[in-house]
Amino acid sequence: VLLFLPIGDWPGSWESRVSGTRTFLADLTAMGCIPHLDLSLYGLDAQNEQAGIGADIVHGERYDGRIRDVARAVRSVEGPVFVRIGAEFNGRWNPYEPFEFPAAYRKIVDIFKAEGVANAAYIWCYEPDAPGDFADVDPERGPLWYPGDDVVDWFGLDVFHTHNFAGPRESGGALGP
């Protein structure tokens, strides 16, 4: 079961969103499920449009307290939690920025670790409808999207359409058309 939690400004107070997240995590764990929490690296701007906050996370401290709050909520769970940071980062519908995204992802994992979170598995989730530049690295600026093996535990892939796959497909058999 997945819960999206935007770290940026969003309807409802931050305190109520964190409280709801704690309840979500506790309830799912009590049911024997592994919670899946998506930390969305955006908020709403003055025009109520999604606005990315990756650069603010990387270059400032404005959201550090919120990230710590989430880390403590995850740490309080007696069991594993999947933490998907900025899912579908390269999707055209997300306001994430190349180079800033992997740095923000790393900072979030670093804060979680500093808060003593030992029960989280960090997921890097790619969207195949987007450009195939997810592994590109600029020699001067670093990785376009990938934050590094030391902070990624799982790769995620959100597949919505079969046209996301190219190449021959075998027919017949148990899984064939």
TITOR-624073 format. One record per residue: x, y, z of N, C-alpha, C, O, CB in turn. Coordinates in steps of 0.2 Angstrom, whole numbers, plus 5000, padded with zeros to 4 digits. Glycine has a CB too. Example, Ala and Ser with C-alpha at 12.3 -4.5 7.8 and 13.67 -1.06 7.14 Angstrom:
2
506649725039506249785039506649845039507149835042505749785045
506449895035506849955036506450005039506750065040507049975029
// end
This chain:
177
500449945000500050005000500550065000500950075004499550005006
500350114996500750174995500450234997499850244996500950174987
500850275000500650345003501050395000501650385000500550345010
500850444996501250504994501250554999500750575002500950524987
501850575001501950635005502350685002502950685002502250605012
502050745000502450794997502850835003502550845008502050844993
503450845002503850875007503750955007503750985012504550865007
503550975001503451055001502751075004502451025006503551074994
502651135003501951165005501451125001501451124995501951235005
500851115005500351075003499751085007499851105013500450995002
499151075005498551085009498651045015498850985015497851065005
498351075021498451045027499151055030499651075027498350965027
499151065037499751085040500251025040500050965039499551095048
500851045040501350995040501250945046501350885045502051025041
501150965052501050925058500450875056500550815058500850965064
499950895053499350845052499550795047499350735047498750885050
499950815042500250765037500750715040500650655038500550805031
501150735044501650695048501250645052501350585053502150735052
500750675056500350635060499950575056499950525058499850675064
499650595051499350555046499850495044499650435043499050585041
500450515042500950475040501150425045501150365044501550505037
501150445051501350395057500750345058500950285058501450435063
500150375057499550325058499550275052499450215053498950365058
499650295046499750255040500250205041500150145040499850295034
500850225043501350175044501250125050501350065049502050205046
500950145055500850105061500250055059500249995060500650145067
499750075056499150035054499349985049499149925050498550075051
499749995044499949945039500349895042500349835041500349985033
500849915046501249875050500849825054501049765055501849905054
500349855058499949805062499549755058499449705061499449855066
499449775052499049725047499549675044499349625040498749765042
500249685046500749635043500949655036501249615032500449565042
500849715034501049745027501649785028501849805034500449785024
502049785023502649835023502449895019502249895014503249795018
502449955023502250015021502650035015503250025015502150065026
502350075010502750105005502650185005502050205003502550074998
503150215006503050295007503450325002504050315001503350315014
503050364998503350404992503450474995502950514997502950404986
504150494996504250564997504250604991504750604987504950575001
503750644990503750684984504150754985504050794990503050704982
504550774980505050824981504750884978505050924973505750814978
504150904980503750964977503250984982503150954987503450944970
503051044981502451074984502051114980502151104973502751124990
501551154982501151194978501451274978501551294984500451194980
501451304973501651374973501051414974500551394975502051384966
501151484973500651534974500051524969499451544971500851604973
500151494963499651484958499351414959498951384955499851494951
499451374965499251304966499551254961499151204959498551304966
500051274958500451224953500951184957501251214961500651264947
501151124955501651094958502351124956502451144950501651014955
502751134961503351164960503951124964503851104970503351234963
504451104960504951064963505351104968505451164968505451044957
505551064973505951094979506651054979506951064984505551084985
506851024974507450984975508051034976508551014980507650954968
508151084972508651134973508651164980509151174984508651194968
508051174983507951204990508251154995508551175000507251224991
508051084994508351034998509051034998509451025003508050964996
509351034992510051024991510451084994510951084998510251024984
510251144993510651204994510351245000510651305002510651254988
509951215004509651255010509451205015509551145015509051295008
509151235020508951195026508251205027507951175032509351215032
507851235023507151245024506751185025506351185030506851285018
506951125022506551065022506851015027506650955027506451035015
507451025030507850975034507350955039507350895041508451005036
507050995043506650985048506050935046505850885050506351045052
505750945041505250905038505450835036505150785038504850935032
506050835033506350765032506550735038506450665039507050775028
506750765043506950735050506250705053506250655056507250785055
505750745052505050725055504850655052504650605055504550775054
504950655045504750595041505250535043505050475044504750605034
505850545044506350495046506150465053506250405054507050525046
505950515057505750485064505150445064505050395067505650545069
504650465059504050425059504250355056503950305058503550465054
504650355051504950285048505250245053505150185054505350295042
505750275057506150245062505650215068505850165071506650295065
505050245069504650225074504250155072503950125077504150275076
504250135066503950075064504350015066504950015065503850085056
504049965068504349905070504249855064503949805064504049875076
504749865059504749825053504949875047505049935048504049795051
505049845042505349875036504849925033504249915033505549825031
505149975030504750025026505050045019505650055019504650095030
504750035014504950055008504950135007504350165008504650025002
505450165006505450245005505650254998506250244996505950275010
505150274994505250294987505350374987504850404988504650264983
505950394985506050464985505950494978506350474973506850474988
505550534977505450574971505250524965505650524960506050614969
504750484966504650434961504450464954504250514954504050394963
504650424949504550444942504850514941504550554938503750454940
505450524944505850584944505950614937505950674936506550574947
505950574932506050594925505450604921505450614915506550544922
504850594924504250604921504050674919504250714924503650564925
503750684914503650754912503150794916503150854917503350764905
502750754920502250784925502550804932502250834936501750734926
503250784933503550794939504050854938504350864933503950734942
504050904943504450964942505150954945505450994948504151024946
505450894944506150884946506650904941506550904935506150804948
507250924943507750944939508350904939508550874944507951014942
508550894933509250854932509750884937509750944938509450844925
510150844939510750854943510550874951510850854955511150914940
509950914951509750934958509450874961509450854967509250994958
509050834957508650774960509150724963509050704969508350734954
509650704960510150654964510450674970510550644975510650624959
510550744970510850774976510350774981510550764987511150844974
509750794980509250794985509050724988508950714994508550824982
509050674983508950604985509450584990509350564996508950564979
510150604989510650584993510550625000510750595005511350604990
510450685000510350725006509750695010509850685016510250795005
509250675007508750645011508950575014508850565020508050625007
509250535011509550475014510050485019510050455024509850425008
510450535018510950555023510550575030510850555035511450615021
510050615029509650635035509350575038509350575045509150695033
509050535035508750475037509250435041509150415047508450425032
509850425038510350385042510650425048510750395053510950375037
510650495048510850535054510350525059510550535065510950605052
509750515057509150505062509150435065508650415069508550525059
509550395063509650325065509150275062508950225065509450325072
508850295056508350255052508750195050509150195045508050285047
508550135052508950065050508450025047508649965044509250035056
507750045046507249995044506950015037506449995035506649995049
507350065034507050095027507450055021508050045022507150165027
507150045016507450025010507250085005506650095004507149955007
507750115002507650174998507650144991508050114988508250214999
507050174987506950154981507050214976506750274977506150134980
507350204970507450244965507050224959507150174957508250254963
506450264958505950244953505950284947505850344947505250244957
506150244941506150274935505450264931505150214932506750234931
505350314927504750314922504950304915505250344912504350374923
504750244912504950224905504650274900504850274894504850154904
504150304901503850354896504250414895504150444890503050374899
504750424900505150484899505750474895505850414893505350504907
506150524894506750514890507250454893507150454900507150574889
507550424889508050374892508650394895509150364893508150314887
508650454898509350484900509450464908509850504911509350554899
509150424910509150404918509850394920510050404926508650354919
510250364916510950344918511450394915512050384917511150274916
511250444912511750494909512150524915511950544920511450544905
512850544913513250574918513650624914513950614909513750524922
513550694917513950744914514650744917514650744923513550814915
515150754913515850744916515950804921516450794926516350754911
515650854921515750914925515250914931515450934937515750974922
514650904929514050914934513850844938513550854943513450944931
514050794935513950724938513350694935513150704930513850734946
513050654939512450614937511850654936511650704939512250554942
511550644930510950684928510350664933509950704935510750664921
510250594934509650574938509850524944509550524949509150544934
510450484943510550424947510950454953511550474952510950374944
510750444960511050464965511650424968512050444972510550474971
511650364966512250314967512050254971511550254975512750354972
512450204970512350134973512350134980511950094983512850084970
512650184983512750184991512150204994512050205000513350224993
511650244990511050264993510350234990509850254992511050344993
510450194985509950154982509950084984510450044982509950164974
509350064987509349994989508949954983509049894982508949984995
508449984981507949954976507949994970507950064970507349934979
507849964964507650004958506849994957506649934957508049984952
506550044956505850044954505750064947506050104944505350084959
505150034944505050044937504250054937503950004938505349994932
503950104935503250114934503050104927503250144923503050184937
502750054926502550034919501850044918501450014922502749964917
501650084913500950104912500650074905500050064904500850174913
501150064901500950044894501449994891502050004893500950104889
501249954887501649904884502149934879502649904877501249844880
501949994876502350024871503050054875503450074871502050084868
503050044881503750064885504250014883504850024885503550064892
504049964880504549904879504649904871504149904867504349844882
505349894869505449884862505749824861505949784866505949944860
505749804855506149734853505649684852505049684853506649714858
505849624850505449564849505149534855505449534860505849514845
504549514854504249474860504049414857503849404851503549514862
504149364861503949294860503249284861502949314865504349244864
502949244856502249224857502149154859502649114859501849234850
501549144862501449074865501749064872501949114875501749024860
501649004874501848994881501449024886500949054885502549014882
501649014892501149034898501149104898500549134900501449004904
501649144896501649214897501549254890501549314890502249244900
501449214885501449244878500749274877500249254881501649194873
500649314871499949334870499449284867498949304866500049394864
// end
